[in-house]
Amino acid sequence: MAVDTDLEDVNQTTVYIPFDNSDDANTNGVPPSLFPERDFHQGCQLRFQTCKAAWGKCLKRMQELIHSLHAPVVKKSYTDELPGLPYPELPVISVTSSSTSSSLFDEISFRLEESTDELFDDLNDHFVTHVFPSDCATITGTMKTIVTGFVSRSPTGGQDIKRKPSASLAAYDIALLEAWYRAVCNARDDRHHRSRLVIVMHDFEQLEPQVVQDMFEICSLHIPCLPLVFILALASPPSPSYIRATYPHSMLALLRVRDCPFPLAEKSLHDILLETFFDPVFEPDIMIGPTTIDFVVEFFTRHTSSLDGLLSILQLAHMKHFEEPLSVLVPAQALGRSKDASRLLLTPDAFPFLDALFARVHRSALIAPVEHATSWRNATVDLLLSSVETARDTFRMRAKLFRVAFRLVLLVQQFMLVHGHKIVQTMPDLMCLALRGRLGGVYGHLCSIIRNLPAAQLEDFVQEVHDFFENVPEDVKAEEDEVISRVETAYKMFCREENAQEISDLLGNWLSDYFKLRIVALEDAPLWDIWYTGSTPFPSELINPSPRASILAGLIHPQDYLSGEQRNGDDEDDDLPDISILFKGYLESAKMINVYDWFQSFVVFLEGRKRRVENTRIPDGADGTSRTPSRKGKQKQVEDEVVDEDAGEDEEEWLVEVQARFIRALQELDYLGFIKHTGRKVDHVMRTVFDYPE
């Protein structure tokens, strides 16, 4: 083989060994189900497609909301200039936000370079480059990053160009940028220099102030020839201003700073959650539960207030939800048409899934209790799927009415805040209380305030509630006809100038009954866990992992990662990979490890394992075939180590193989950082890890 030839060639420094999956038990590429006792063969693929569609719908909605939050920031432009200045000022736009993510500046760059909007009151293509704190250790490095960020592009918009090292101008010379920009204007026939050079400076607070001051002074000297615009990404609060507090007045006089504060991080989080999962019009395929909201708020406030992190958390919540086999029924007709679904679920491998679905439907409220004794005799796949469709429609409408009632609670709360009433709960607290069905204390307090409103405030309140129900969807109006008619009655009573106290008492009681009816826990709906995450714990270990503990656990207990079976006794040692064998001796050694002694212990371990495997072999049968039990994975590798007496394998070749395996495992530990080489003893290495989980 070519691989064997390359391995024997001493001139080859690197050899590519193609992956061979012949020993892989799962050759069809389908991930194993976490619940095989109630899943079917195609369940993983179908759930993946369903999860992808559900998350895509949710992601599109949140991206629209994030773009709407970015819109006021992106539209800031520099088009007006003050006349009569002794020298031109350098345009600077400071974007202040503690939750600023890369998506904001990616959107700014896209809209500037692709001319999708009139950010500078024109439709010209602009050039954008990004500068990070690691690039600004010195003024030379800073100017080189800025200049090369532009001049590496072709003036005609073609493929990026590569400058020759023998060029007359240095890479950090701004005169090189000036010459390149003249070439751009000539190529575009832009005599008025309408294309701007935008420099986005990320993490501006981490830059060295003296370097930044020198950079601004150099750039300000070339403003007439280079239309530079700086966008500064700030994480500090807008007041007091970091720029004005850090830099001297002599430098600030060269700049024309326009502050562009981003919405507060917590407000952005609340708006995205509210408009995605509690909007009367938008219906997500999966409704998140209170535990997910609690984790989102905790992670957002304690770790990082990044909108990208919010998207990652909600994506993990969707992936966690679709581990459940029944979640394949989230969309309507998830398994296809009735005939296709029946054909799929009547196959033998789908019987466990069908049994689980049958048990869930008959435990739910979809079938009357008196029918349970006989209904199972007439149950068919079509009837089961019809019951699921009924449960889906019931849950969708119940969740929609829940969201409308919750938005009305927020409307009442906002009205009370405007008129001086004190409200303690935050938006996420109200969301979690409502999802748990424990919002009675909140809306009870609000209804008691409604009963005591003066006539002038009550009239405004009735008008707002009346307008609220005018804007709800038509299907909600049909379901909430009773409460809408009562609000209409209160509105007409005001027009007849009747007693305000009587109206306030009636309206407070009506709204209290309405909230009590609609704001209930969604777990009461049949088959709710198909469309609602509920109180399922969030997999926090996926969003905030512990690499050190995971690596140590994988080295100490590799069986937990290589197979799902738990083995006891000597079999565990027989399945250990080489790196785990070496790590076992690593943990038993002192601070300094003698490499030769380590190798000898490795040889003793492998020889002992080889003898145990030889003792468990079964003699060949009369037909000449081996009766050794067939093994897979690591067991097969162990059997390959057994010396066949008939083949007459040389002991020297065995030691060479063991030595190669030892060197490879030692290099893997070195790559992971577990050992440190010392110059004093070449035959010793030093441990770097001393404590480990038991």
C-alpha positions in Angstrom: 0.0 0.0 0.0 1.1 3.6 -0.6 0.7 4.4 3.1 3.1 1.6 4.1 5.6 2.8 1.5 5.4 6.3 2.9 5.9 5.2 6.4 9.1 3.3 5.5 10.5 6.3 3.6 12.9 8.2 5.9 12.6 11.3 3.7 8.8 11.7 4.4 8.2 14.1 7.3 4.4 13.9 7.2 2.2 10.9 6.2 -1.6 11.2 5.7 -3.4 8.1 6.9 -7.1 8.0 5.6 -9.8 7.4 8.1 -11.2 3.8 8.1 -14.6 3.4 9.6 -14.9 -0.3 9.0 -14.9 -0.9 12.8 -17.6 1.6 13.4 -20.7 -0.1 14.5 -22.9 2.8 13.4 -22.1 3.1 9.7 -25.3 4.7 8.5 -24.4 8.1 9.9 -27.5 8.3 12.2 -26.8 9.5 15.7 -28.0 7.1 18.4 -31.2 8.0 20.2 -31.1 8.9 23.9 -34.4 7.1 24.3 -34.3 4.0 22.1 -37.0 2.3 24.1 -39.6 4.8 22.7 -38.1 5.9 19.4 -38.1 4.7 15.8 -35.5 4.3 13.2 -36.0 7.6 11.3 -36.8 9.6 14.4 -33.4 11.3 14.7 -33.4 12.6 11.1 -37.0 13.8 11.3 -36.4 15.5 14.6 -33.3 17.2 13.3 -35.3 18.6 10.3 -38.1 19.7 12.6 -35.7 21.3 15.0 -33.9 23.1 12.2 -37.2 24.5 10.9 -38.4 25.6 14.4 -35.1 27.2 15.3 -34.9 28.9 11.9 -38.3 30.5 12.4 -37.4 31.7 15.9 -33.9 32.9 14.7 -35.4 34.9 11.9 -37.8 36.7 14.3 -35.0 37.5 16.7 -32.7 38.7 14.0 -35.4 41.1 12.8 -35.7 42.4 16.4 -31.9 42.8 16.7 -31.7 44.6 13.4 -34.5 47.0 14.6 -32.4 47.7 17.7 -29.4 48.3 15.5 -31.2 50.6 13.1 -30.9 53.8 15.1 -27.2 53.1 15.6 -26.4 52.2 12.0 -28.2 55.2 10.6 -25.9 57.7 12.4 -24.0 59.5 9.7 -21.6 62.4 9.2 -22.9 64.6 6.5 -23.0 68.1 8.0 -19.9 70.2 8.6 -19.6 73.4 10.6 -18.4 76.3 8.4 -15.6 78.6 9.4 -13.4 76.1 11.3 -9.6 76.8 11.2 -8.9 73.2 10.3 -11.1 70.2 9.3 -12.2 67.9 12.1 -11.8 64.1 12.1 -15.2 62.4 12.2 -15.6 60.0 15.1 -18.8 58.0 16.0 -18.8 56.4 19.4 -21.1 53.4 19.8 -21.7 52.8 23.5 -23.2 49.5 24.6 -22.4 46.8 27.1 -24.2 44.2 24.9 -22.7 45.2 21.6 -22.0 42.0 19.6 -20.2 41.4 16.4 -23.5 41.4 14.5 -23.8 45.1 14.9 -20.5 46.0 13.3 -21.0 43.3 10.7 -24.3 45.0 9.7 -22.6 48.4 9.6 -19.8 47.0 7.4 -22.2 45.3 5.1 -24.4 48.3 4.6 -21.4 50.6 4.0 -19.6 48.3 1.6 -22.7 47.1 -0.3 -24.5 50.4 -0.5 -27.8 49.0 0.8 -28.7 52.2 2.6 -27.9 55.9 2.6 -25.8 55.9 5.7 -23.8 58.9 4.5 -26.7 60.4 2.4 -25.3 58.8 -0.8 -25.3 55.5 -2.6 -21.5 55.0 -2.9 -19.5 52.0 -1.9 -17.4 52.7 1.1 -14.3 50.8 2.5 -14.3 49.4 6.0 -11.5 47.9 8.0 -11.4 46.6 11.6 -8.8 47.3 14.2 -8.4 45.3 17.4 -6.4 45.9 20.6 -3.9 43.2 19.7 -3.0 45.2 16.6 -2.3 48.5 18.5 0.7 47.8 20.8 2.7 50.5 19.1 2.0 53.4 16.8 3.8 51.6 14.0 1.7 48.5 14.3 -1.5 50.6 14.5 -0.8 52.5 11.3 0.3 49.4 9.5 -3.0 47.7 10.4 -5.0 50.7 9.2 -3.0 51.2 6.0 -2.8 47.5 5.0 -6.4 47.0 5.8 -7.3 49.3 2.8 -4.4 49.0 0.4 -4.6 45.2 0.3 -7.8 45.6 -1.8 -7.8 46.2 -5.5 -8.8 49.8 -6.4 -11.1 48.4 -9.2 -12.9 46.1 -6.8 -11.3 42.9 -8.1 -9.2 40.4 -6.2 -7.1 41.6 -3.3 -3.6 42.6 -4.3 -0.3 41.7 -2.6 2.3 44.4 -2.4 6.0 43.7 -3.2 8.4 43.9 -0.3 10.6 46.3 -2.4 7.9 49.0 -2.6 9.2 52.5 -2.0 6.7 53.3 0.8 6.6 51.4 4.1 3.4 49.5 5.0 2.8 51.9 7.9 3.2 55.1 5.9 -0.2 56.9 5.5 1.1 58.4 2.2 0.7 54.9 0.8 -3.0 55.0 1.8 -3.3 58.4 0.2 -1.8 57.2 -3.1 -4.1 54.1 -3.1 -7.2 56.3 -2.5 -6.3 58.5 -5.4 -6.1 55.3 -7.6 -9.6 54.3 -6.3 -11.1 57.7 -7.2 -9.5 57.6 -10.6 -10.8 54.0 -11.2 -14.3 55.0 -10.1 -14.3 58.5 -11.7 -15.0 59.9 -8.2 -13.7 63.4 -8.4 -15.5 64.6 -5.3 -14.1 61.9 -3.0 -17.5 60.6 -2.0 -16.3 57.1 -1.0 -15.3 57.1 2.7 -12.7 55.1 4.6 -14.3 53.7 7.7 -12.2 52.4 10.5 -14.0 50.3 13.2 -12.0 50.2 16.4 -13.1 47.3 18.7 -12.8 47.4 22.5 -11.6 51.0 22.4 -11.1 51.1 26.2 -8.3 48.5 25.9 -6.2 50.5 23.5 -3.2 52.4 24.7 -4.2 56.1 25.1 -0.8 57.4 23.9 -0.9 55.2 20.8 -4.5 56.3 20.0 -3.6 60.0 20.5 -0.7 59.7 18.0 -2.9 57.9 15.5 -5.6 60.6 15.6 -3.0 63.3 15.2 -1.4 61.6 12.2 -4.8 61.0 10.5 -6.1 64.5 11.2 -3.2 65.9 9.0 -4.6 64.0 6.0 -8.3 64.7 6.3 -8.6 66.9 3.1 -7.2 64.0 1.0 -8.4 61.0 3.0 -12.1 61.0 4.1 -11.5 58.9 7.2 -14.4 58.1 9.6 -13.7 56.3 12.9 -16.3 54.1 14.7 -15.4 53.4 18.3 -16.8 50.4 20.1 -17.2 51.4 23.8 -18.4 49.2 26.7 -18.2 51.9 29.4 -21.3 54.0 30.3 -21.9 57.1 28.3 -21.7 59.3 31.3 -19.0 60.2 32.3 -17.6 59.9 28.7 -14.5 57.7 28.6 -13.1 59.6 25.6 -13.4 63.0 27.3 -12.1 61.7 30.6 -9.1 60.0 29.1 -7.8 62.1 26.3 -6.5 65.7 26.6 -8.4 68.7 25.1 -5.7 69.2 22.5 -6.5 65.9 20.9 -10.3 66.2 21.3 -10.1 69.5 19.4 -9.0 67.5 16.4 -12.1 65.3 16.6 -15.8 65.8 16.0 -17.3 63.2 18.2 -20.9 62.1 17.9 -22.2 59.8 20.6 -24.5 57.0 19.7 -25.7 55.1 22.7 -27.1 51.6 22.2 -30.2 50.6 24.2 -29.5 49.2 27.6 -28.6 45.5 27.6 -31.4 44.4 30.0 -34.0 46.4 28.0 -32.8 44.8 24.8 -33.0 41.3 26.4 -36.5 42.0 27.7 -37.7 43.3 24.3 -36.4 40.3 22.4 -37.9 37.8 24.8 -41.2 39.7 24.9 -41.6 40.1 21.1 -40.5 36.5 20.3 -42.3 34.4 22.8 -45.0 36.7 24.2 -46.3 38.4 21.0 -50.0 38.0 20.2 -49.2 37.8 16.4 -46.0 35.8 16.2 -46.4 32.1 17.1 -43.1 30.2 17.8 -43.1 26.5 17.2 -41.6 25.9 20.6 -42.6 27.9 23.7 -39.7 28.2 26.2 -40.4 27.6 29.9 -39.5 29.5 33.1 -36.2 27.6 33.7 -34.8 28.7 30.3 -35.8 32.3 31.0 -34.2 32.2 34.4 -30.9 30.8 32.9 -31.0 33.4 30.1 -31.3 36.3 32.6 -28.7 34.9 35.0 -26.2 34.3 32.2 -26.9 37.7 30.6 -26.4 39.6 33.8 -23.6 37.6 35.5 -21.4 36.5 32.6 -21.8 38.4 29.4 -24.5 40.7 28.1 -24.1 39.6 24.5 -27.0 39.2 22.1 -25.0 36.4 20.3 -24.9 34.6 23.6 -28.7 34.9 23.9 -29.1 33.3 20.5 -26.8 30.4 21.4 -28.7 29.8 24.7 -32.1 29.7 22.9 -30.7 27.4 20.2 -29.4 25.0 22.8 -32.9 25.1 24.4 -34.4 24.0 21.1 -31.8 21.2 20.6 -32.4 19.9 24.1 -36.2 19.9 23.6 -35.9 17.8 20.4 -34.1 15.0 22.2 -37.5 13.8 23.2 -38.9 11.3 20.5 -42.4 12.7 20.7 -41.1 16.2 19.7 -41.1 15.0 16.1 -44.9 15.8 16.2 -44.3 19.5 16.7 -45.4 20.7 13.2 -48.7 19.8 11.6 -48.4 16.6 9.5 -44.8 16.1 10.7 -44.8 12.5 9.4 -46.4 13.4 6.0 -49.9 12.6 4.9 -52.1 10.2 6.7 -51.2 7.2 4.5 -47.5 8.0 4.7 -47.6 8.4 8.5 -49.5 5.1 8.9 -47.0 3.3 6.7 -44.1 4.7 8.7 -45.5 4.0 12.2 -46.7 0.5 11.4 -43.2 -0.8 10.7 -41.8 -3.1 13.5 -39.0 -0.6 14.5 -41.7 2.1 15.1 -43.7 0.0 17.6 -41.9 1.4 20.7 -42.7 5.0 19.5 -46.3 4.0 18.7 -46.7 2.5 22.2 -45.4 5.6 23.9 -47.7 7.8 21.9 -50.6 5.6 22.5 -50.0 5.6 26.3 -49.6 9.4 26.3 -52.8 10.0 24.4 -54.8 7.7 26.6 -53.4 9.3 29.8 -54.3 12.8 28.5 -57.7 14.6 28.5 -58.2 13.9 24.8 -60.3 10.9 25.6 -63.1 10.7 28.1 -62.3 8.4 31.1 -65.4 6.2 30.5 -64.1 5.4 27.0 -60.7 4.2 28.1 -61.8 0.7 28.8 -63.0 0.1 25.2 -61.3 2.8 23.1 -58.0 1.0 22.8 -59.7 -1.8 20.9 -60.6 0.7 18.1 -57.4 2.7 18.2 -55.6 3.2 14.8 -52.7 5.3 13.7 -55.0 7.8 12.1 -57.0 8.2 15.3 -53.8 8.7 17.3 -52.5 11.3 14.9 -55.9 13.0 14.8 -55.8 13.2 18.6 -52.3 14.8 18.3 -53.7 17.4 15.8 -56.5 18.2 18.2 -54.0 18.6 21.1 -51.8 20.8 18.8 -54.7 23.1 18.0 -55.7 23.3 21.6 -52.2 24.2 22.8 -51.7 26.8 20.1 -54.9 28.6 20.9 -54.3 28.3 24.6 -50.8 29.7 24.3 -52.1 32.5 22.1 -54.8 33.6 24.5 -52.2 33.3 27.3 -49.9 35.7 25.4 -52.7 38.2 24.8 -53.7 38.2 28.5 -50.0 38.6 29.5 -49.6 41.6 27.2 -52.7 43.2 28.7 -51.2 42.7 32.2 -48.1 44.6 31.0 -50.3 47.3 29.5 -52.1 47.8 32.9 -48.8 47.8 34.7 -47.3 50.4 32.4 -50.4 52.6 32.8 -50.0 52.4 36.6 -46.3 53.2 36.4 -47.1 56.3 34.3 -49.6 57.5 37.0 -47.1 57.1 39.9 -47.9 53.6 41.2 -45.0 51.4 42.3 -44.3 48.1 40.6 -41.7 45.8 42.0 -41.5 42.9 39.5 -39.2 43.0 36.5 -40.2 41.7 33.1 -38.5 38.3 33.3 -40.1 37.8 36.8 -43.5 38.5 35.4 -42.8 36.0 32.5 -41.8 33.2 34.8 -44.7 33.8 37.2 -47.1 33.8 34.4 -45.7 30.6 32.9 -45.9 28.9 36.3 -49.5 30.1 36.7 -48.6 32.2 39.8 -49.4 35.7 38.6 -52.5 36.0 40.7 -50.9 38.3 43.2 -49.7 40.7 40.5 -52.9 41.1 38.6 -54.9 41.0 41.8 -53.0 44.0 43.0 -53.5 45.8 39.6 -57.2 45.1 39.6 -57.5 46.6 43.1 -55.8 49.7 41.9 -58.2 49.8 38.9 -61.2 49.8 41.3 -59.8 52.9 43.0 -58.9 55.0 39.9 -60.2 58.5 39.7 -62.6 59.4 36.9 -60.0 61.2 34.7 -57.5 58.3 34.9 -60.2 55.7 34.5 -61.4 57.2 31.3 -57.9 57.0 29.8 -57.5 53.5 31.1 -60.8 52.3 29.5 -59.7 53.9 26.2 -56.4 52.1 26.3 -57.9 48.7 27.0 -60.5 49.3 24.3 -57.8 50.1 21.8 -55.8 47.0 22.9 -58.6 44.6 22.1 -59.2 46.4 18.8 -55.7 45.4 17.6 -55.7 41.7 18.6 -56.0 39.0 15.9 -59.4 38.1 14.6 -59.3 34.5 16.0 -58.6 36.0 19.5 -61.5 38.3 19.1 -63.8 35.3 18.4 -62.5 33.5 21.5 -62.5 36.6 23.8 -66.0 37.9 22.7 -67.2 38.0 26.3 -64.4 40.2 27.8 -64.4 42.4 24.7 -68.2 43.0 25.1 -67.7 43.9 28.7 -65.0 46.4 27.8 -67.3 47.8 25.2 -70.0 48.2 27.9 -67.6 50.1 30.2 -66.6 52.3 27.3 -70.3 53.1 26.5 -71.0 53.7 30.1 -68.4 56.5 30.1 -70.0 58.0 27.1 -73.3 58.2 29.0 -71.4 59.9 31.9 -72.5 57.3 34.5 -70.9 56.8 37.9 -67.1 56.3 37.6 -66.9 54.2 40.8 -69.5 51.8 39.5 -67.6 51.5 36.2 -64.2 50.9 38.0 -65.7 48.2 40.2 -67.2 46.4 37.3 -64.1 46.7 35.1 -61.8 45.6 37.9 -63.9 42.4 38.5 -64.2 41.6 34.8 -60.4 41.9 34.2 -59.7 39.8 37.3 -61.9 37.0 36.1 -60.3 37.3 32.6 -56.8 37.0 33.9 -57.7 34.1 36.2 -59.1 32.3 33.2 -56.3 32.8 30.8 -53.1 33.1 32.7 -52.7 29.5 33.8 -49.8 27.0 33.6 -49.4 25.6 30.1 -48.6 22.2 31.6 -52.4 21.7 32.0 -52.9 21.3 28.3 -52.8 17.7 26.8 -49.5 16.6 25.4 -48.0 19.9 26.4 -44.4 18.7 26.5 -44.4 18.4 22.7 -44.6 22.1 22.1 -43.5 23.5 25.5 -40.1 23.1 27.3 -41.8 23.6 30.7 -39.6 23.2 33.7 -37.0 21.0 32.0 -33.5 22.0 33.4 -31.4 23.9 30.9 -28.2 22.1 29.9 -25.9 24.7 31.4 -22.8 22.5 31.0 -23.0 23.0 27.2 -23.0 26.8 27.3 -20.5 27.1 30.2 -18.3 23.9 29.9 -15.4 22.9 32.1 -12.7 21.7 29.7 -10.3 20.7 32.5 -12.7 18.5 34.4 -13.9 16.9 31.1 -10.4 16.1 30.0 -9.5 14.5 33.3 -12.7 12.6 33.4 -12.1 11.3 29.9 -8.6 10.1 30.7 -9.6 8.5 34.0 -12.8 6.9 32.8 -12.6 6.6 29.0 -15.3 3.9 28.9 -17.9 6.5 29.7 -17.1 8.3 26.5 -16.2 5.3 24.2 -19.3 3.2 24.8 -22.6 3.5 26.7 -22.0 0.3 28.6 -20.6 0.3 32.2 -18.0 -2.5 32.8 -16.7 -3.7 36.1 -13.7 -5.6 37.3 -10.7 -6.4 35.1 -12.6 -5.6 31.9 -12.2 -1.9 32.5 -8.4 -2.2 32.4 -8.6 -4.3 29.3 -10.4 -1.5 27.5 -8.1 1.3 28.5 -6.5 3.2 25.5 -2.8 3.8 25.6 -3.1 7.4 26.8 -5.2 6.4 29.8 -2.7 3.6 30.7 0.0 6.2 30.7 -2.1 8.7 32.7 -2.8 6.1 35.3 0.9 5.9 36.0 1.1 9.6 35.8 -1.3 10.0 38.7 0.7 7.6 40.9 4.1 9.2 40.3 5.8 12.0 42.1 6.5 15.5 40.9 9.4 14.3 38.6 8.7 11.2 36.4 11.5 9.0 35.1 10.5 8.3 31.5 12.3 5.0 31.4 10.5 3.7 34.5 7.3 5.0 33.0 7.9 3.1 29.9 8.7 -0.1 31.8 5.4 0.1 33.7 3.6 0.6 30.4 5.2 -2.6 29.1 4.3 -4.5 32.2 0.7 -3.4 31.9 0.4 -4.4 28.2 2.0 -7.8 28.8 -0.3 -8.5 31.7 -3.3 -7.6 29.5 -2.0 -9.8 26.7 -1.7 -12.8 29.0 -5.3 -12.3 30.3 -6.6 -12.2 26.8 -4.7 -15.3 25.8 -6.2 -17.2 28.8 -9.7 -16.3 27.7 -9.4 -17.6 24.2 -11.5 -20.7 23.3 -9.8 -23.6 21.5 -10.6 -24.0 17.8 -13.5 -26.2 16.9 -13.5 -29.3 14.8 -14.4 -27.3 11.7 -11.2 -25.3 12.0 -13.0 -22.0 12.8 -12.1 -20.0 15.9 -14.7 -20.0 18.7 -13.3 -16.8 20.2 -16.2 -14.5 20.9 -16.5 -11.8 18.3 -15.5 -8.4 19.7 -15.8 -4.8 18.4 -14.0 -1.5 19.0 -11.4 -1.7 21.8 -11.9 -5.5 22.3 -10.8 -6.0 18.7 -7.8 -3.8 19.3 -6.9 -5.9 22.3 -7.2 -9.1 20.4 -4.8 -7.7 17.7 -2.2 -7.4 20.5 -2.3 -11.2 21.2 0.7 -13.0 19.9 -0.3 -15.9 17.7 1.9 -18.9 18.5 1.6 -20.3 15.0 2.6 -17.1 13.3 5.8 -17.0 15.5 5.8 -13.2 16.1 9.2 -12.0 17.2 9.4 -10.5 20.7 11.6 -7.7 19.4 8.9 -6.5 17.0 6.5 -6.5 19.9 8.7 -4.3 22.0 9.2 -1.9 19.0 5.4 -1.6 18.6 5.0 -1.0 22.4 7.7 1.7 22.3 6.0 3.4 19.4 2.7 3.4 21.2 4.3 4.7 24.3 5.9 7.6 22.4 2.6 8.5 20.8 0.7 8.5 24.1 3.5 10.5 25.7 3.2 13.1 22.9 -0.5 13.3 23.4 -0.1 14.0 27.1 2.5 16.6 26.2 0.1 18.2 23.7 -2.6 18.4 26.4 -0.1 20.1 28.7 0.2 17.5 31.4 4.0 17.3 31.3 6.8 19.8 31.2 10.3 19.2 30.0 13.3 20.3 32.1 16.8 21.1 31.1 18.4 19.6 34.2 17.4 15.9 33.6 16.8 14.9 30.0 15.4 11.5 31.1 12.8 13.1 33.4 9.6 15.1 32.8 7.7 17.2 35.4 4.0 16.9 36.3 1.8 19.9 35.8 -1.4 18.6 37.3 -1.6 17.3 40.8 -5.3 17.4 41.8 -7.9 15.6 39.9 -11.6 14.6 40.4 -12.3 11.3 42.0 
